Amino acid sequence: MKKVIIIGSGFGGLSITSRLRSKGFDVTLIEKHGDLGGRARTFLHNDYKYDAGPTVITAPYLIDELFSIHSEKLSDYVNLLPVKPWYRFLFENGEYLDYGDKLSTTVREIKSKYSYKDARSYIKLLKHSKRIFNKAFLELSDEPFESLGSMVKHLPELIRIRFDRSVYQAVEKHMGNKNLNQALSMHPLLVGGNPYSTTSIYLLIQYLEWKWGVFYAEGGTGKIVDALEKLLLKKGVEIKKNTEAHKIIVSKNKVIGVETNKGLIDCDAVVCNSDPTYTYKNLLGYKPNKISNNFNLKHSMSLFVLYFSTKKIYKDVKHHTIIFSKRHYELLNDIFNKKIFVNDPSLYLHRPGATDPSMIQNNNDTFYVLAPVPNNLSNINWDDRGDELSSIIIDTLQEKIMPELSQNIVDSFYITPDYFENELNTYAGSGFGIQPIFTQSAYFRYGNKAKETKGLYFVGASTHPGAGVPGVLSTSKVTEKLILRDYGDNK
Ligand SMILES: Cc1cc2nc3c(=O)[nH]c(=O)nc-3n(C[C@H](O)[C@H](O)[C@H](O)COP(=O)(O)OP(=O)(O)OC[C@H]3O[C@@H](n4cnc5c(N)ncnc54)[C@H](O)[C@@H]3O)c2cc1C
């Protein structure tokens, strides 16, 4: 039986572990931390638990598959609750728009808040998004791209769907109202991209949400991670926590083992869920042998996330509220390109208690609020600026949506780009790996299989197809195909 080591237990690592185990591989999963999940882990702080990262669960069939391939059912482990509405968009002029979960309601909302013309334009935009989805998600998201040729054959359709436009340009072309443009082009931010430079291929996310809906795991996203851990242990996977890979051992261009803080583990192959830029630099010590994959890649922005609980129950606050700053293009330019501290961030507020009453903990409401910020290629010293940004965010929430917030907070802490860099080992503390721009997509993204070293594979946000939970779960489908081609089914 072939032995495979998986480095890292994010959704990428957990999903490839499940897939390879179902094909009979002897799999050992190693994780640096004492808990699993990576960006999707759960933080416990005082008497409260907080989702650390993903809260918007889409394309749940991809999670289901990880159980069904073992003849098990996800629903026996965790309950997925539909979110209603999916998002409330709150604009700087005080207007708001409730978006999802019914198309008819959303179209009516656009019509009543804006105009009949805008509602019709939205339907056209959605049709365009569906066309992109059919090509880029249904056909290409779980296909390996191993050569330029494998990309070229898809070019005619990509040209027809205008991949050269940015998501913002594609939305603007259809809509023409500033608030709607901002709201309907926000999806790239969920996968680490600037809507003004992310290829419009990522407009597919818009239709993907309508196709399968938006969910929240009852008890928190960590319940999905717990469910996967239980499944993997039941299926005979060895899980080693508090085990950090220090070096991937390569002999005669072939992987033979992994050196960790707990000793050496031999293997036939390694799948790295650790960030590829970090992995090549720190665990391998050489650059990948692929022209497009060098260290000048553009990495995503990072995140400042404030987790807090309040004694007041803010029952009028929806589950997912996106609060737009006065500045839009300039703000994103400051974050992605100029990489400077911003004191007027746009915010995403997560209030799980709106969907799941069990997340009202100790009779208090729990939240997190997230602000996109520059990655650590900036010169920002977060030890100096963290408290300042935290106060700005609390003031903004208090003014716009949560009256008397500062008097009601009973627990709080925050993470900065330093957390992503030092704790999760992501290059420059990027929140989502490399950016989803065309020159870093498909064949141009990190390879799911290394070209230069036998037995070396990758999954996770910086590989094809990319970041976000559905993207990352799809990376493991691509990598599974490549491993099965190299080693065959081990059953
Ligand atoms: C705050 C936040 C909110 C988000 N919200 C959403 C959302 O609502 N919906 C959505 O779809 N997506 C969301 N995302 C994106 C999504 O969470 C990520 O794209 C996805 O979880 C990344 O998974 P991954 O497997 O690529 O990597 P990670 O989760 O980063 O996992 C990598 C793992 O490798 C481990 N590791 C690293 N180096 C080593 C080493 N040397 N040895 C051992 N272990 C190591 C790390 O500790 C980590 O556990 C969000 C992300 C963040 C940060």
The ligand as an SDF file (V2000), in Angstrom:
LIG
                    3D

 53 58  0  0  0  0  0  0  0  0999 V2000
  -11.2780   35.1800    7.8060 C   0  0  0  0  0  0  0  0  0  0  0  0
  -11.5800   34.3630    6.5650 C   0  0  0  0  0  0  0  0  0  0  0  0
  -12.9050   34.2450    6.1410 C   0  0  0  0  0  0  0  0  0  0  0  0
  -13.2040   33.4570    5.0290 C   0  0  0  0  0  0  0  0  0  0  0  0
  -14.5230   33.3190    4.6630 N   0  0  0  0  0  0  0  0  0  0  0  0
  -14.8390   32.4430    3.6810 C   0  0  0  0  0  0  0  0  0  0  0  0
  -16.2000   32.1190    3.4390 C   0  0  0  0  0  0  0  0  0  0  0  0
  -17.1070   32.6300    4.1210 O   0  0  0  0  0  0  0  0  0  0  0  0
  -16.4800   31.2070    2.4650 N   0  0  0  0  0  0  0  0  0  0  0  0
  -15.4860   30.6070    1.7340 C   0  0  0  0  0  0  0  0  0  0  0  0
  -15.7950   29.7790    0.8650 O   0  0  0  0  0  0  0  0  0  0  0  0
  -14.1830   30.8980    1.9550 N   0  0  0  0  0  0  0  0  0  0  0  0
  -13.8410   31.7710    2.9260 C   0  0  0  0  0  0  0  0  0  0  0  0
  -12.5260   32.0190    3.1990 N   0  0  0  0  0  0  0  0  0  0  0  0
  -11.4950   31.3500    2.4050 C   0  0  0  0  0  0  0  0  0  0  0  0
  -11.2870   29.9260    2.8810 C   0  0  0  0  0  0  0  0  0  0  0  0
  -11.3660   29.8710    4.2770 O   0  0  0  0  0  0  0  0  0  0  0  0
   -9.9170   29.4150    2.4710 C   0  0  0  0  0  0  0  0  0  0  0  0
   -9.7220   29.5950    1.0750 O   0  0  0  0  0  0  0  0  0  0  0  0
   -9.7030   27.9570    2.8060 C   0  0  0  0  0  0  0  0  0  0  0  0
  -10.2150   27.6200    4.0870 O   0  0  0  0  0  0  0  0  0  0  0  0
   -8.2150   27.6790    2.7360 C   0  0  0  0  0  0  0  0  0  0  0  0
   -7.9730   26.3160    2.9410 O   0  0  0  0  0  0  0  0  0  0  0  0
   -6.5580   25.6800    2.5920 P   0  0  0  0  0  0  0  0  0  0  0  0
   -6.7340   24.2180    2.7450 O   0  0  0  0  0  0  0  0  0  0  0  0
   -6.0560   26.1680    1.3000 O   0  0  0  0  0  0  0  0  0  0  0  0
   -5.4970   26.2680    3.6340 O   0  0  0  0  0  0  0  0  0  0  0  0
   -5.4200   26.4980    5.2000 P   0  0  0  0  0  0  0  0  0  0  0  0
   -6.7580   26.5120    5.8070 O   0  0  0  0  0  0  0  0  0  0  0  0
   -4.5560   27.6750    5.4040 O   0  0  0  0  0  0  0  0  0  0  0  0
   -4.6480   25.2040    5.7410 O   0  0  0  0  0  0  0  0  0  0  0  0
   -3.2620   25.0420    5.7030 C   0  0  0  0  0  0  0  0  0  0  0  0
   -2.8680   24.2560    6.9380 C   0  0  0  0  0  0  0  0  0  0  0  0
   -1.4850   23.8890    6.8270 O   0  0  0  0  0  0  0  0  0  0  0  0
   -0.9090   23.9780    8.1270 C   0  0  0  0  0  0  0  0  0  0  0  0
    0.5460   24.0800    7.9560 N   0  0  0  0  0  0  0  0  0  0  0  0
    1.2380   25.0700    7.3440 C   0  0  0  0  0  0  0  0  0  0  0  0
    2.5610   24.7900    7.3590 N   0  0  0  0  0  0  0  0  0  0  0  0
    2.6980   23.5980    7.9740 C   0  0  0  0  0  0  0  0  0  0  0  0
    3.8170   22.7880    8.2940 C   0  0  0  0  0  0  0  0  0  0  0  0
    5.0810   23.1380    7.9660 N   0  0  0  0  0  0  0  0  0  0  0  0
    3.6040   21.6070    8.9410 N   0  0  0  0  0  0  0  0  0  0  0  0
    2.3500   21.2090    9.2900 C   0  0  0  0  0  0  0  0  0  0  0  0
    1.2490   21.9580    9.0200 N   0  0  0  0  0  0  0  0  0  0  0  0
    1.4250   23.1320    8.3730 C   0  0  0  0  0  0  0  0  0  0  0  0
   -1.5340   25.2170    8.7100 C   0  0  0  0  0  0  0  0  0  0  0  0
   -1.4110   25.2590   10.1130 O   0  0  0  0  0  0  0  0  0  0  0  0
   -2.9860   25.0360    8.2380 C   0  0  0  0  0  0  0  0  0  0  0  0
   -3.7330   24.2850    9.1650 O   0  0  0  0  0  0  0  0  0  0  0  0
  -12.1820   32.8070    4.3090 C   0  0  0  0  0  0  0  0  0  0  0  0
  -10.8500   32.9450    4.7230 C   0  0  0  0  0  0  0  0  0  0  0  0
  -10.5520   33.6990    5.8410 C   0  0  0  0  0  0  0  0  0  0  0  0
   -9.1290   33.8000    6.2930 C   0  0  0  0  0  0  0  0  0  0  0  0
  1  2  1  0
  2  3  1  0
  2 52  2  0
  3  4  2  0
  4  5  1  0
  4 50  1  0
  5  6  2  0
  6  7  1  0
  6 13  1  0
  7  8  2  0
  7  9  1  0
  9 10  1  0
 10 11  2  0
 10 12  1  0
 12 13  2  0
 13 14  1  0
 14 15  1  0
 14 50  1  0
 15 16  1  0
 16 17  1  0
 16 18  1  0
 18 19  1  0
 18 20  1  0
 20 21  1  0
 20 22  1  0
 22 23  1  0
 23 24  1  0
 24 25  2  0
 24 26  1  0
 24 27  1  0
 27 28  1  0
 28 29  2  0
 28 30  1  0
 28 31  1  0
 31 32  1  0
 32 33  1  0
 33 34  1  0
 33 48  1  0
 34 35  1  0
 35 36  1  0
 35 46  1  0
 36 37  1  0
 36 45  1  0
 37 38  2  0
 38 39  1  0
 39 40  1  0
 39 45  2  0
 40 41  1  0
 40 42  2  0
 42 43  1  0
 43 44  2  0
 44 45  1  0
 46 47  1  0
 46 48  1  0
 48 49  1  0
 50 51  2  0
 51 52  1  0
 52 53  1  0
M  END
$$$$
